[in-house]
Amino acid sequence: MCVVLPHKLCQVNLHQVVICDLSKTFGNMNNDNIDENIISLYNAQKWEEIAALSSTTDDFRTCKLSWVLPDINDLCWINEIVQKYNLSGIASIGCGCGLLEWLLQKYSGLDIVGIELDSSWWNSKYSPPQFLKNIIFVENKSTNFLVPKKYAMLFCYFNNSTAFHDYMKNYKGNLILVIGPEGNNYTTDPLPFDIKFQKYNWKLTKVKKLVYSNNYITAYSNM
């Protein structure tokens, strides 16, 4: 069960209301303009409606803003785990423009920090908008951000084995979240069910399939 504040939209009936309203607004939404729809809703700070889009689009792979789009139940699941470990927030490694992270922040109220490379590109005219405002840019690719002990560490469609090893070696906290495919069609490093976690003495403690996609969220702990 998800225990949330009254203003949170975790209950299924409220989620269905949001979906109904979206279907009236967008109709049969064209996947080609899903990015425009997300940006428009973001500008209006309608984060619940963005989360509900996951149920109205046929194929989210056309979206250029994020690899995954969680719905309310996915956000609730992540928040519950972080709260269970009594953590202050989440550090997302390789956050991109931070759409997923912004949704997590709006839903949970947790402090969400994004970590990325190359600030010049992300601040250029070619970059998508930055949804998450708290993004730390690591300009020296040989240096990684030290994730605070009281923060969970998140890898979503991350794909850099060297950086992953360094983050694992330096992380002193007790919760790692991984979002990605089970292993078919896409390659990420780490994968949600990656055997490498065993080598670092981290145990898989919880698994959830995203409601409207074939992606998984896995939680690892060293406790």
N, C-alpha and C positions, 0 to 999 in steps of 0.2 A: 504493500500500500504506500502511496505517495502522500506524505504529510506536508502541506503547503499553506502559505498564508492565504487569506480570503481573496486577495487580488490576483493570485496566480491562476493560470488556466491549466490545471492538470486533470480535471475531471473530464470524462469522455463526453458528457452531454454538452458542456461548454465548448469543447473542441469541435463537436459536430456543428454547433451554431456558427462558429468561425468559418468552417468549410462551406456551409450553406451560403453564407454571405459572399464568400469568394467566388463561388460558382455563379452567383448573380452578377458579380462585378466583372469577372473575366470570361465567363462562359467556357467554351472549349479552348483553353489557353494554348496558344502556339508556343512550342518550346523555344522557337527562335527568339522570342521577345521576353523570355523568363527573366533575363538579366535586367531588362528595363522595368519589369513589374517589381522585382525585388528592390531595386534602387528607389523606385517611386514609393513603395511601402516604407522603406528605411527612412526616407526624407520626412515621412509623416509619423515616424517612430511607431509604426504598427508592427511590432515584432511578432505578436501572436499570429497575425495573418501571414507573415513570411514563413513561420514554422508550419502553418497549415497548408502552404503551397505544396509540400511534399506529397500530399494526397491528391492533388489536382493535376499534376503534370505527368505525362506518360513516360517520359525519359529524361531524368535530371542530368544525364551525361552531357546534354547540350549546354548546360550552364557553365559559364566561364568564371564565376565568382567563388565557387566552392566545390570540392569533390563530393561533399555530402550535404544533405539538408535534413536535419533532425526534426521530428515533430515534437509536440509537447511531452509525450510520454518518454521519448528518448532523453530530452532535457531533464525531466524529472528523475529518471534513472541515474544519470550522471551526478546530479545534485545530491541525491540520497547517499551515494557512495562517498562523495567528498565530505558531506556532513558526518557520516559515520566515523570517518577517520579524524574528525575534529580539525580540519584543515582550513586555512585562511583563504585559499584561492587555488587557481590553476595557472601553470605556465605552459603555454602551447608552443612547441618547438616547430618552426617552419609554418607559421600561422597564415601566410599569404595575406590577403586583404582583411582577414579576421571576421568574416561573416558568421561562421560557426561560433567563434569565440564571443562575438557580440550578442548572439542569441542566448548563449549560456549565461552571460553577464546579466542580461535583462531579465531572464527567468529566475536566476538563483540569487542575485545580489552579491555574489562572490566577487572577489578581486581577480580579474582575468588579465593576464599579461601575455602578450604575443611576442615571439622571438623570430626575427627575420634577418636576412642578409641584404646588402645593397640598397641603402636608403635612397640613393640617387635615382634608381629605377622606380622604386615604389612611390616616389614623389614626382615622377615625370608625367607628361601628358599621355603617355602610352599605358600607364598603370590604371587598373581598376580603382575605384574609390576605396579608401581605408575605412571599413566599418568600425573596427575596434580602434579606439583612440590611444590606448596604452600599448604601443608596440615599441619594443626595444630593438634597435638595429645593431647587429654585431658586424662592424665594418671589416675587422680582421678575420678572415675565414679560418685562420688557424687558432682562434680564440673563441671559446664557447661561453655563453652566459651561465653563471652558477645559479641553479634553481634553488630558491630558499627551502629549507627543511619543512616548513609548514605549508608548502604548496605541493599539490599533485602535479605530475609531469605528464603532458599530453602529446602524443604523436598521432597526427591525422594525415594519412597518405604521405607520410614521410618517406624519403628514399635516399638516405645517405648513410651508409654503413659505418664510415669512419666517424662522422659526427655523432651517430647513435652510440657508438662505443664510448666516446668521450663523455657524453651526457650520462650514460649509465655508470661510468666509473666515478664521476664526481657528485652524483646525486645522493644526498644524505636523508632524503625523505622516505616515506613508506607506501606511496601509492603512485602507480603508473597506469595511465589510460591509453589504449591504442584503438584507433578507428581506421578501418580499412576493409578490403575485400578478403574473402576466405582464402584466396589464392588463385582464382581463375581469372584470366584475361588481363589482370593488372598485376604489376610487381611493385611492392612497397617494402621498405626496410626500416622498421620492423613490420612484419605481418601481424595481424591480431593474435594468431595462434603460433607465433614464432618460437621454435625450440631454443633459440638463443637465450631466452629469459631464464631457462633452467641453469645455463652456464653461469649466469650472474646471481644465482640463488634467489630468484624471484618466482613466486608461485601464482598461477592463474587462480583467481578467487571468484570471479563472476563474469558472466557472458550475457550479452543481449544482441539480438539481431535488430537492426534498425527497422522501424515499423513499415516504411514504404520503400525500402531498397534492399539489395542483397549484401549490404555492408554489415559489419559487426563492430560492437564496442566490447573490448575486453578490459578487465581490471586485474592488475598484478600487485602483489604485496610481498614485502620481505619480512613481515612480522611473524 
